[in-house]
Amino acid sequence: MKILKFGGTSVGSVSSIGTVLNILKKESQSGTNPVVVLSAMSGVTNLLAKMAEKASAGESFTAELAELERRHFDVVKALMDVQAQNPVFTKLKIYFNELEDLLQGIYSLRELTAQTRDLVLSYGERCSTFMISKIAAQQFAEAMFVNAAELIKTDSSFGHAKVDMALTDMLIRNFYFENTGKLLFVTGFVSSNEDDRITTLGRGGSDYTAAIIGSALNCSEIQIWTDVNGMMTADPRMVKKAFSLPELSYTEAMELSFFGARVIYPPTMIPAFLKKIPIVILNTFDTEFGGTFIKHDCAASNLPIKGISSINEVSIINLEGSGMVGKAGFSGRLFSMLAREQISVILITQSSSEHSITFAIPPADAVKAKHLIEQEFELELQAKKLDKPQIEPNLSILAIVGENMKQTPGISGKLFHALGRNGINVRAIAQGSSEYNISVIISKSDLAKALNAVHDAFFESLNKTLHVFCAGTGNISTTLFKQLSEHAHFLEQHNGIQVKVVGIVNTRKMVFDADGLSLDSWKDALEASHQEASLEGFVAKMKEMNLPNCVFADNTASPKPIEYYETIFKSNISIVTCNKIGNSASYEQYKTFRDTARKHGVDFYYETNVGAGLPIVRTLKDLMMSGDRVIKIEAILSGTISFIFNNFKGDATFHDTVKIAQEKGYTEPDPRDDLRGTDFMRKMLILARDAGYVLEPSDVNIESMLPQACLDAGTVDDFYKELNNENEFFADMKAKAEAEGKVLRYIGQLENGQVSITLQMVDENHPFYTLSGSDNIISFTTERYKERPLVVKGPGAGAEVTAAGVFADIVNVGA
């Protein structure tokens, strides 16, 4: 025999009640009738509480009473034959009249006691259960309405009554066996004391009713039908990746439910736990879902934790003072006093020095608790042995739960790394010696971010989500978005990463979408946006969205985004940039960026600052991290200059070669911007700094390859005229090199802490001799690569390779 409990949403509408009847029809085919426990229709308990409060305040409650009547009558009209409706309407009307008289009494007295409140709230379950039992009787002749107040006996703690289990078990068993063969529809939540006055079982009372009946009858299974797919790894409203758990132990389920998982409530499980009765959480609106089983003999799990639960809003009270140190009984006085006043303490943490105690309570009790503490410890406060208690509001609790935590090292480290990396400050920590639960108190505004970050950290079978905010919509960003779109499936399958572009800004507009902008239609979304571009506003919005695992991608060549790098790092957001300006300005700025990123536990990747997509920066970092020492770096890091000298041979003139390079798009509009070597200088400076040298831009010695007349020309056309006039100068250089069996190369060099960029002639023994096209090349001579340098060579410019480098940096964030 089974107990089936249906929650408020399951009986909240005509269609859902129809589903309940279908479930019962299927269950009855097994040959044994279940016991059915029902909640009030969804929203009705709140409506009753509202009416009681309004009545006690001397306000009219007639509109709410009419709404209550209408909801029930509409269901009867929709689901019952016309000739069977009148007796049901009559009984329901009697209930509503009784309720109206009760509310009128509250209105007259302007008083609402806990006992009266229980009586008012009981009408929700009584009305819904009676109504549904009569609707079911049309299909099940044996259907019978049962008022649980006649069977479940409690003390007189109205609002959260304690059950007399021995008496209740006897009454339930006797009633059940007297009505063998009946399909019992039992009111949830409702009970009564020894004087037969209505009491209620408190939060989750209908679940508790089901467990009490199941325990008394030694049932085979207790089914809790609700509106979600069982117990999930986290709150699906805040964590979209949350998934259903097939099974949990009683301990795990109680820990999760205590810390906010509202699918089931802790007291529900105690009667079932004592008799090892399985509890199954099922979904009325998805009957194909197999359910979450809560039982004592769970199979071994490979998950380090079973779930992440949360309490959305708590307040904490801090107590500090020398009078607490070594004072036996202090904690006992404090928590006994709170217990007497019915103030529930959710979490407690105490310093090992006994100098402070911090505890979390519901926000509604915070002010009352503070006043009670001040009264209880008045003498200690006057003697300055205790500081005044301090309330901290707007906090939340996040808890990770699982029996496997006890055998798995590093659980705490993984939790705090996920929180710290995302800039989430932990106000208090609590962990029991059982190691089933680690709880942290954090700011309420960070809860959603924390849940997602921790969920990504622990459930590695799911894809980690990176939230990217991109500045710039030029060739590099356009190509990057295309690459991200094309390789999204590969990233998820092979790297376990999902990249969402959630913000884009250019010089005109900006657009945001926390769920991710479409990488196929981002241009349309940006164009349709009404938000004018503002880097300050973009960064502010990025911080306000407070998403986990954020990356700011600077795909511009502008100095403006650089101004916000430090602020971004301080907001615990990583930066990926192909913009060289930030790293090649003053050394102080270069160091500030690194120090700030390190301090806040985020990444700063800029592989594309040097050599586009070539692994140059990462190679140098790996050499340094492994303890190698750089002796010399030689490099050609300008694709433009590389192309020019690789094609300046034979009968070609320097003028014509530069002209061709410009026509092919290798140069800036004014080729002198490339030929001056400024961009090359920035790249060499970044490498020198990464190699450990404190250098400023002015410390780099750049040898100009152009005669002064070319540099001084007023326009680009004038530049080409001067360049043509200097053909003999360049021809002589080329001829000299060819005569010696060498080629011309514009080479950057770092040696002994000195950086220079010079035009050189190299022979066939030099690794740069065979360079072709617009390739970049770099040679690392180190202690380990002394005889034969480590050489990296390949395309060093172009949107495709640069975007690929940015792509790789993004994927490496948080790896």
C-alpha positions in Angstrom: 0.0 0.0 0.0 1.2 3.5 -0.9 0.6 7.0 0.4 0.1 9.6 -2.4 0.4 13.2 -1.4 -0.5 16.0 -3.9 0.6 19.5 -3.3 -1.1 22.8 -3.9 -0.1 23.2 -7.6 -1.2 19.6 -8.2 -4.8 20.4 -7.1 -4.7 24.1 -8.1 -6.6 24.0 -11.4 -9.2 22.0 -13.3 -6.5 20.4 -15.6 -4.2 19.5 -12.8 -7.0 17.9 -10.8 -7.8 15.9 -13.9 -4.2 14.7 -14.0 -4.4 13.7 -10.3 -7.5 11.5 -11.1 -5.6 9.8 -13.9 -2.7 9.1 -11.6 -5.1 7.6 -9.1 -6.8 5.5 -11.8 -3.5 4.1 -12.8 -2.5 3.4 -9.2 -5.8 1.7 -8.4 -5.2 -0.8 -11.2 -2.5 -2.4 -9.0 -5.3 -3.8 -6.8 -4.7 -1.9 -3.6 -6.2 1.6 -3.0 -3.6 4.2 -1.9 -4.3 6.7 0.8 -4.5 10.2 -0.8 -3.3 13.2 1.2 -4.2 16.6 -0.3 -3.0 20.2 0.3 -5.1 23.3 -0.2 -5.4 24.6 -3.7 -2.3 26.7 -4.7 -2.5 30.2 -3.3 -5.4 29.4 -1.0 -3.4 29.2 2.3 -1.9 32.6 1.5 -5.3 33.9 0.7 -6.7 32.7 4.0 -3.8 34.2 5.9 -4.3 37.5 4.2 -8.0 37.5 5.1 -7.2 36.8 8.8 -4.6 39.6 8.8 -7.0 42.1 7.2 -9.8 41.1 9.6 -7.6 41.6 12.6 -6.6 45.0 11.2 -10.3 46.0 10.8 -10.2 45.9 7.0 -12.7 44.3 4.7 -12.1 40.7 3.6 -15.2 40.1 1.4 -13.3 40.3 -1.9 -10.9 37.6 -0.9 -13.7 35.4 0.5 -15.6 35.8 -2.8 -12.5 34.8 -4.7 -12.0 31.7 -2.5 -15.6 30.6 -3.1 -15.4 31.3 -6.9 -12.2 29.2 -7.3 -13.8 26.1 -5.6 -17.2 26.5 -7.3 -15.6 26.8 -10.7 -13.8 23.5 -10.3 -17.0 21.7 -9.2 -18.8 23.1 -12.2 -16.1 22.0 -14.6 -15.5 18.5 -13.2 -18.8 17.2 -11.8 -22.0 16.2 -13.4 -24.7 18.8 -12.9 -27.0 16.6 -10.9 -24.2 15.8 -8.5 -23.2 19.4 -7.9 -25.7 20.7 -5.4 -24.7 18.5 -2.3 -21.1 19.6 -2.9 -22.0 23.3 -3.2 -24.0 23.0 0.0 -21.2 21.5 2.0 -18.6 24.0 0.6 -21.1 26.9 1.3 -21.3 25.7 4.9 -17.5 25.8 5.2 -17.4 29.3 3.7 -20.2 30.5 6.0 -18.3 29.1 9.0 -15.1 30.9 7.8 -17.0 34.1 7.3 -18.4 34.0 10.9 -14.9 33.3 12.2 -13.4 36.2 10.3 -16.1 38.4 11.5 -15.3 37.5 15.0 -11.6 38.4 14.4 -12.8 41.7 12.8 -14.9 42.5 15.8 -12.2 41.7 18.4 -9.3 43.1 16.3 -7.3 40.1 17.5 -5.8 37.1 15.8 -4.4 34.4 18.1 -2.3 31.5 16.9 -5.2 29.1 17.7 -7.7 31.2 15.7 -5.2 31.4 12.8 -4.9 27.6 12.7 -8.6 27.3 12.5 -8.8 29.8 9.6 -6.0 28.1 7.7 -7.5 24.6 8.1 -10.4 25.5 5.7 -8.0 25.4 2.8 -7.3 21.7 3.1 -10.8 20.9 4.3 -12.4 22.5 1.2 -10.0 21.1 -1.4 -10.0 17.6 0.0 -13.8 17.4 0.4 -14.3 18.8 -3.1 -11.8 16.4 -4.8 -13.1 13.4 -2.9 -16.6 14.1 -4.3 -15.2 14.6 -7.8 -13.3 11.3 -7.5 -16.4 9.5 -6.3 -17.8 9.8 -9.9 -15.0 7.4 -11.0 -14.2 5.6 -7.7 -17.3 4.5 -5.8 -15.2 3.8 -2.7 -13.9 7.4 -2.4 -14.2 8.8 1.1 -13.4 12.2 2.6 -11.4 12.1 5.9 -10.7 15.0 8.2 -7.2 14.3 9.5 -8.0 16.4 12.6 -9.9 13.3 13.9 -6.9 11.0 13.5 -3.7 13.1 14.1 -3.5 14.3 17.7 -1.1 16.9 18.9 -0.2 19.2 21.8 -1.5 22.8 21.9 1.5 24.4 20.2 -0.7 26.2 17.6 1.0 26.8 14.3 3.6 24.1 14.8 2.0 21.4 16.9 3.9 18.4 18.1 2.3 15.1 17.3 1.4 12.4 19.9 2.7 9.6 17.8 1.5 6.7 20.0 -2.2 7.9 20.1 -2.1 9.0 16.4 -0.7 5.7 15.2 -3.5 3.8 17.0 -6.3 6.1 15.7 -5.0 5.9 12.1 -4.6 2.1 12.1 -8.1 1.6 13.7 -9.7 3.9 11.2 -7.9 2.4 8.2 -8.9 -1.2 9.1 -12.5 -0.1 9.8 -12.6 1.3 6.3 -10.8 -1.4 4.4 -11.4 -1.1 0.6 -12.1 2.6 0.7 -10.1 5.2 -1.3 -9.4 7.6 1.5 -8.9 11.3 0.7 -7.2 12.9 3.8 -6.7 16.5 4.6 -3.1 17.4 4.9 -1.6 19.9 7.4 -4.6 19.7 9.8 -4.6 18.1 13.2 -6.2 18.6 16.6 -5.3 18.7 20.3 -6.8 16.7 23.2 -9.7 19.1 23.3 -10.4 18.5 19.6 -9.4 22.1 18.8 -7.9 22.5 15.4 -4.1 22.6 15.3 -1.8 22.6 12.3 1.5 20.9 11.6 3.4 23.9 10.4 5.5 24.4 7.3 5.3 21.4 5.0 2.5 20.1 7.1 0.8 18.1 4.3 4.0 16.2 3.6 4.2 15.5 7.3 0.6 14.2 7.3 1.6 11.8 4.5 4.6 10.6 6.4 2.7 10.1 9.7 0.0 8.0 8.0 2.6 6.1 6.0 4.5 5.3 9.2 1.4 4.2 11.1 0.3 1.9 8.3 3.8 0.6 7.5 3.2 1.5 3.8 5.6 0.4 1.1 6.2 3.9 -0.3 5.3 7.5 0.3 4.9 9.5 -3.0 5.1 13.3 -2.8 3.6 14.7 -6.0 4.7 18.3 -6.7 5.4 20.6 -9.6 9.1 20.0 -10.2 11.2 17.0 -11.3 12.2 15.8 -7.9 15.1 17.0 -5.8 17.5 18.9 -8.0 21.2 19.7 -7.7 20.3 23.4 -7.1 17.4 25.8 -7.4 16.4 25.6 -11.1 15.1 29.2 -10.9 18.6 30.4 -10.3 20.8 27.6 -11.8 19.6 26.7 -15.3 22.0 23.8 -15.4 20.5 22.2 -12.3 19.4 18.5 -12.9 17.3 16.0 -11.1 18.9 13.5 -8.7 17.7 9.9 -9.1 18.2 9.1 -5.4 19.3 10.6 -2.0 19.9 9.2 1.4 17.6 10.5 4.2 20.5 12.5 5.7 21.3 14.2 2.4 17.6 15.0 1.7 17.2 16.4 5.2 20.3 18.6 4.9 19.2 19.9 1.5 15.6 20.5 2.6 16.7 22.2 5.8 18.8 24.6 3.8 16.1 25.8 1.5 15.2 23.0 -0.9 11.4 23.4 -0.6 10.5 20.2 -2.5 10.2 18.4 0.9 10.6 19.4 4.5 12.8 17.9 7.2 10.0 16.7 9.7 8.4 14.8 6.8 11.2 12.4 6.6 11.5 11.5 10.3 8.6 9.0 10.5 9.7 7.5 7.2 13.3 7.4 8.2 12.5 5.6 11.5 10.8 2.8 9.5 13.0 3.0 6.4 10.0 3.8 4.2 11.2 5.1 0.8 9.9 8.6 -0.2 9.6 9.4 -3.9 9.3 12.9 -5.2 7.3 13.0 -8.4 6.0 15.6 -10.8 2.3 15.9 -11.5 3.0 17.9 -14.6 5.5 15.4 -16.0 4.3 11.9 -15.1 7.0 10.3 -17.3 9.7 11.6 -14.9 11.0 8.6 -12.9 11.2 10.5 -9.6 13.8 11.1 -6.9 14.0 8.3 -4.3 14.9 9.1 -0.8 15.9 5.9 1.0 18.4 4.4 3.4 20.1 2.0 1.0 21.3 4.3 -1.8 23.7 3.0 -4.4 27.3 4.4 -4.4 27.6 7.7 -6.2 30.6 9.1 -8.0 29.4 12.7 -7.3 31.5 14.5 -4.7 28.3 16.3 -3.5 24.6 15.7 -4.1 23.4 19.2 -4.2 23.7 22.9 -3.5 21.0 24.4 -1.4 20.3 27.9 -0.2 18.3 30.0 2.1 17.6 33.2 0.1 17.4 35.7 3.0 18.8 35.6 6.5 20.2 38.1 9.0 23.2 37.4 11.2 23.8 38.7 14.7 27.4 39.1 15.9 28.2 39.0 19.6 31.7 39.9 20.7 33.4 40.7 24.0 36.0 39.7 26.5 33.3 38.6 28.9 32.6 35.6 26.7 36.1 34.1 26.9 36.2 31.0 29.1 32.7 31.8 30.4 31.0 28.5 30.9 27.3 28.5 30.1 27.4 31.7 28.0 26.2 29.9 24.8 23.7 28.0 26.8 22.1 31.2 28.2 22.1 32.8 24.7 20.5 29.9 22.8 18.1 28.8 25.6 16.8 32.3 25.7 16.2 32.4 21.9 14.6 28.9 22.0 12.2 30.1 24.7 11.1 32.9 22.5 10.6 30.6 19.5 13.4 32.1 17.5 14.9 29.6 15.2 18.7 29.6 14.8 19.7 28.5 11.3 23.5 28.4 11.6 26.1 29.0 14.4 29.8 29.7 14.2 32.1 30.6 17.1 35.8 31.7 17.1 38.2 29.3 18.8 39.2 32.1 21.2 35.5 32.2 22.3 35.7 36.0 21.8 32.8 36.0 19.3 29.7 34.1 18.3 27.9 34.6 15.0 24.5 33.1 14.3 22.0 33.3 11.4 18.2 33.8 12.0 15.2 34.7 9.9 15.2 38.4 9.1 11.8 38.8 10.7 13.2 37.8 14.1 16.4 39.9 13.9 15.3 43.0 15.8 13.4 41.0 18.4 16.5 38.8 19.0 18.7 41.8 19.4 16.4 43.3 22.0 16.2 40.0 23.9 20.0 39.7 23.9 20.4 43.2 25.3 17.9 42.4 28.0 19.5 39.0 28.9 23.0 40.3 29.0 22.3 43.8 30.3 24.9 43.6 33.1 27.7 42.4 30.8 26.9 45.2 28.3 27.0 47.8 31.1 30.3 46.4 32.3 31.7 46.7 28.8 32.4 42.9 28.9 30.2 42.5 25.9 29.8 44.7 22.8 26.4 45.7 21.6 25.0 43.0 19.3 25.2 43.9 15.7 22.6 42.9 13.0 23.8 42.3 9.4 20.8 42.0 7.0 20.5 41.1 3.3 22.5 37.9 3.5 22.0 34.4 2.2 23.2 30.9 3.1 24.6 28.5 0.5 25.2 24.9 1.5 26.8 22.0 -0.3 25.5 18.6 0.8 26.6 15.0 0.2 27.6 11.9 2.0 30.6 11.5 -0.3 32.1 14.7 1.1 33.5 12.7 4.0 35.7 10.5 1.7 36.7 13.2 -0.8 39.6 15.5 0.0 39.7 19.0 -1.4 35.9 19.7 -1.2 36.3 22.8 1.0 39.1 24.1 -1.3 37.0 23.7 -4.4 34.1 25.5 -2.8 36.1 28.5 -1.6 38.1 28.7 -4.8 34.9 28.9 -6.8 33.6 31.6 -4.5 36.9 33.6 -4.2 37.6 33.6 -8.0 34.2 35.2 -8.5 34.7 37.8 -5.9 32.1 36.4 -3.4 33.0 37.3 0.1 32.2 34.7 2.8 30.9 36.2 6.1 30.7 33.0 8.1 31.4 29.3 7.7 29.9 26.3 9.4 30.7 22.6 8.9 29.6 19.7 11.1 31.9 16.9 12.2 29.8 14.5 10.1 31.1 16.3 7.0 27.7 16.0 5.2 27.4 19.8 4.8 29.5 22.9 4.5 27.5 26.1 4.8 28.6 29.7 4.0 26.9 33.0 4.6 27.3 35.4 1.7 25.7 38.6 0.4 22.1 38.1 -0.9 23.1 40.0 -4.1 25.7 37.4 -4.8 23.6 34.3 -4.3 22.7 33.5 -7.9 26.2 34.1 -9.0 27.6 31.9 -6.2 25.1 29.1 -6.9 26.1 29.0 -10.6 29.8 29.2 -9.9 29.8 26.4 -7.3 27.5 24.3 -9.4 30.0 24.6 -12.4 32.8 23.7 -10.0 31.3 20.5 -8.6 29.4 19.0 -11.4 32.2 18.6 -13.9 30.0 16.4 -16.2 28.2 19.7 -17.1 29.8 22.4 -19.2 31.4 25.3 -17.5 29.9 28.5 -18.7 32.1 31.5 -19.5 30.3 34.9 -19.8 32.1 37.1 -22.3 31.7 40.9 -22.5 33.3 42.1 -25.8 34.6 45.6 -26.6 35.0 46.2 -30.3 33.1 44.9 -33.4 35.9 45.1 -36.0 37.4 42.3 -38.0 38.8 40.5 -35.0 35.5 40.4 -33.0 33.5 39.5 -36.1 35.8 36.6 -36.8 35.9 35.6 -33.1 32.1 35.4 -33.0 32.1 33.3 -36.1 34.7 30.9 -34.7 32.8 30.6 -31.4 29.6 29.8 -33.2 31.3 27.2 -35.5 33.1 25.5 -32.7 30.5 25.7 -29.9 29.6 22.0 -30.1 33.3 20.9 -30.2 34.0 23.1 -27.1 31.2 21.5 -25.2 32.0 17.9 -26.2 35.8 18.0 -25.8 36.6 20.9 -23.4 33.4 20.9 -21.3 33.1 24.7 -21.9 30.2 26.8 -23.0 31.0 30.4 -24.1 28.2 32.9 -23.9 28.7 36.4 -25.3 26.5 38.4 -23.0 27.6 42.0 -23.8 28.9 43.8 -26.9 30.0 47.5 -27.2 31.4 49.5 -30.1 31.8 53.3 -30.6 28.1 53.7 -31.2 26.0 51.2 -29.3 26.0 48.5 -26.7 23.7 45.5 -26.1 23.4 42.9 -23.3 21.7 39.5 -22.8 22.4 37.4 -19.7 21.3 34.3 -21.5 23.8 34.9 -24.4 23.5 36.9 -27.6 23.0 35.0 -30.8 26.3 34.8 -32.6 24.5 34.5 -35.9 22.5 37.7 -35.4 24.5 39.8 -33.0 24.9 42.6 -35.5 21.1 42.9 -35.8 20.7 42.9 -32.0 23.4 45.6 -31.6 21.8 47.7 -34.3 18.4 47.4 -32.8 19.7 48.3 -29.3 18.6 51.7 -27.9 21.6 51.8 -25.5 24.2 54.4 -26.7 27.8 53.3 -26.3 29.5 54.2 -23.1 32.5 52.3 -21.8 31.8 53.5 -18.3 28.2 52.3 -18.6 29.3 49.0 -20.2 31.7 48.2 -17.3 29.0 49.3 -14.8 26.4 47.0 -16.4 28.9 44.1 -16.5 29.4 44.5 -12.8 25.7 44.9 -12.1 24.8 41.7 -14.0 27.1 39.9 -11.5 27.5 36.7 -13.5 29.9 34.0 -12.6 33.1 33.2 -14.7 33.1 36.6 -16.5 35.6 37.6 -19.1 36.1 41.1 -20.6 37.5 40.7 -24.2 39.2 43.9 -25.5 39.4 43.5 -29.2 40.1 47.2 -29.9 43.3 49.1 -30.6 42.1 52.0 -28.5 43.6 53.4 -25.3 40.1 54.0 -23.8 39.3 50.4 -22.6 42.7 50.3 -20.9 41.4 53.0 -18.4 39.0 50.4 -17.0 41.2 47.4 -16.7 42.1 47.9 -13.0 38.4 48.4 -12.1 37.5 45.3 -14.0 40.1 43.2 -12.2 38.9 44.5 -8.9 35.4 43.3 -9.8 36.9 39.8 -10.1 36.5 39.7 -13.9 39.2 38.2 -16.1 40.6 40.1 -19.1 41.6 38.8 -22.5 43.0 41.4 -24.8 44.7 41.8 -28.2 45.2 45.5 -27.4 48.9 46.1 -26.9 48.6 49.6 -25.5 48.0 48.5 -21.9 51.0 46.3 -21.6 53.4 48.6 -23.5 52.7 51.9 -21.7 54.5 52.7 -18.4 56.0 49.8 -16.5 54.0 50.9 -13.4 50.7 50.3 -15.3 52.0 46.9 -16.6 52.8 45.8 -13.1 49.6 47.2 -11.6 47.5 45.1 -14.0 49.4 41.9 -13.1 49.3 42.6 -9.4 45.6 43.5 -9.4 44.7 40.4 -11.4 46.7 38.2 -9.1 45.3 39.8 -5.9 41.7 39.2 -7.1 42.4 35.6 -8.4 41.5 36.3 -12.0 43.3 35.8 -15.3 45.0 38.3 -17.6 45.7 36.8 -21.0 47.2 38.7 -23.9 48.8 36.1 -26.2 47.7 38.1 -29.2 49.7 41.2 -28.1 52.8 39.5 -29.6 52.6 37.4 -32.8 48.8 37.2 -33.1 47.8 33.6 -32.6 51.4 32.3 -32.3 52.2 30.8 -28.9 54.9 33.3 -28.0 53.8 34.8 -24.7 52.7 31.5 -23.3 56.0 29.8 -24.4 58.0 32.5 -22.6 55.8 32.2 -19.5 56.2 28.4 -19.5 60.0 28.7 -19.8 60.1 31.2 -16.9 57.7 29.2 -14.7 59.8 26.0 -15.2 62.9 27.8 -13.8 64.7 28.4 -17.2 66.6 31.6 -17.7 66.4 33.7 -20.8 69.8 34.5 -22.3 68.6 36.1 -25.6 65.5 36.7 -27.6 65.6 37.5 -31.3 62.4 38.1 -33.2 60.7 39.4 -36.3 57.3 40.4 -35.0 55.9 42.6 -37.8 54.1 40.8 -40.6 54.2 44.0 -42.6 58.0 44.4 -42.4 58.4 40.7 -42.9 56.5 40.8 -46.1 58.4 43.8 -47.4 61.9 42.4 -46.9 60.9 38.9 -48.0 59.7 40.4 -51.3 62.4 43.1 -51.7 64.6 41.0 -54.0 65.6 40.6 -57.6 64.6 43.7 -59.7 61.9 44.9 -57.2 62.4 48.3 -55.8 61.8 49.2 -52.1 59.2 51.8 -53.2 57.2 49.2 -55.3 57.5 46.5 -52.6 56.0 48.9 -49.9 53.3 49.9 -52.4 52.3 46.2 -53.0 52.2 45.6 -49.3 49.8 48.5 -48.8 47.6 47.3 -51.7 47.4 43.9 -50.1 46.3 45.4 -46.9 49.4 44.5 -44.9 50.2 48.1 -43.9 48.4 50.9 -42.1 47.0 53.6 -44.4 50.2 55.5 -43.8 53.0 52.8 -44.2 55.3 54.8 -42.0 53.2 53.7 -39.0 54.6 50.2 -39.6 58.1 51.1 -40.9 58.9 53.3 -37.9 58.9 50.2 -35.8 56.6 51.5 -33.1 54.3 48.4 -33.1 57.4 46.2 -33.2 58.8 48.1 -30.2 55.6 47.5 -28.2 55.8 43.7 -28.8 59.5 43.5 -27.8 58.8 45.6 -24.7 56.1 43.2 -23.6 58.4 40.2 -24.1 61.2 41.9 -22.1 58.9 42.7 -19.3 57.5 39.2 -19.2 61.1 38.0 -19.1 61.5 40.0 -15.9 63.1 43.3 -17.0 61.9 46.6 -15.7 61.9 48.7 -18.9 60.1 51.7 -20.2 59.3 52.4 -23.9 62.1 55.0 -24.0 64.6 52.2 -23.1 64.0 50.4 -26.4 66.6 51.4 -29.1 64.9 51.6 -32.5 67.0 51.9 -35.6 65.0 53.6 -38.3 65.1 51.9 -41.7 63.9 55.0 -43.5 65.9 58.1 -44.4 64.9 61.2 -42.6 63.3 62.8 -45.7 60.8 59.9 -45.9 59.9 60.3 -42.3 59.4 64.1 -42.6 57.2 63.9 -45.7 53.9 65.7 -45.2 51.5 63.3 -46.9 51.5 59.6 -47.9 51.9 60.7 -51.5 54.9 62.8 -50.6 56.3 59.8 -48.6 56.1 57.7 -51.7 57.9 60.4 -53.8 60.7 60.6 -51.2 60.8 56.8 -51.1 61.2 56.7 -54.8 64.0 59.2 -54.6 65.8 56.9 -52.1 65.7 53.8 -54.4 69.4 53.9 -54.8 69.9 53.9 -51.0 67.8 50.7 -50.6 69.2 49.1 -53.7 72.7 49.4 -52.3 71.6 47.7 -49.1 70.1 44.9 -51.1 73.1 44.5 -53.3 75.5 44.4 -50.4 73.4 41.7 -48.7 73.1 39.6 -51.9 76.9 39.9 -52.5 77.5 38.4 -49.1 74.9 35.7 -49.5 72.7 37.3 -47.0 69.2 38.7 -46.7 67.9 41.9 -45.0 65.8 41.4 -41.8 64.4 43.9 -39.3 65.1 42.1 -36.1 64.3 42.8 -32.5 66.7 41.6 -29.9 66.7 41.3 -26.1 70.0 40.5 -24.5 71.5 41.5 -21.1 68.4 43.5 -20.3 68.8 45.7 -23.4 66.2 45.8 -26.2 67.0 47.0 -29.7 65.4 46.8 -33.1 67.8 47.0 -36.0 68.1 46.3 -39.7 70.5 43.4 -40.1 71.9 41.1 -42.8 71.7 37.4 -41.9 73.2 34.4 -43.6 71.8 30.9 -44.2 73.0 29.7 -40.8 70.6 32.1 -39.0 67.1 30.8 -38.3 65.5 33.9 -39.8 67.2 33.4 -43.2 64.4 31.3 -44.7 61.5 33.4 -43.4 58.9 33.9 -46.1 55.6 35.7 -46.8 54.4 37.8 -43.8 55.3 35.2 -41.2 56.6 36.1 -37.7 59.5 34.3 -36.1 61.0 34.3 -32.7 64.1 32.5 -31.3 64.5 31.8 -27.5 68.1 31.2 -26.4 67.9 30.0 -22.7 70.0 27.9 -20.3 68.2 24.8 -21.6 68.0 25.9 -25.2 71.5 27.2 -25.4 73.1 25.2 -28.3 70.0 25.1 -30.4 67.5 27.9 -29.7 63.7 27.3 -29.4 62.1 28.7 -32.5 58.4 29.6 -33.0 57.4 30.5 -36.5 54.1 31.2 -38.4 51.5 33.8 -39.4 51.8 36.8 -37.1 49.0 38.9 -38.5 45.4 38.7 -39.8 41.9 38.5 -38.4 41.7 34.7 -38.5 44.8 33.9 -36.5 44.4 36.9 -34.1 40.8 35.9 -33.4 41.9 32.3 -32.9 44.5 33.5 -30.3 41.7 35.5 -28.4 39.5 32.4 -28.6 42.2 30.2 -27.0 42.8 32.8 -24.3 39.1 32.9 -23.5 38.9 29.1 -23.2 41.9 29.1 -20.9 40.3 31.5 -18.4 39.8 29.6 -15.2 41.2 26.4 -16.6 
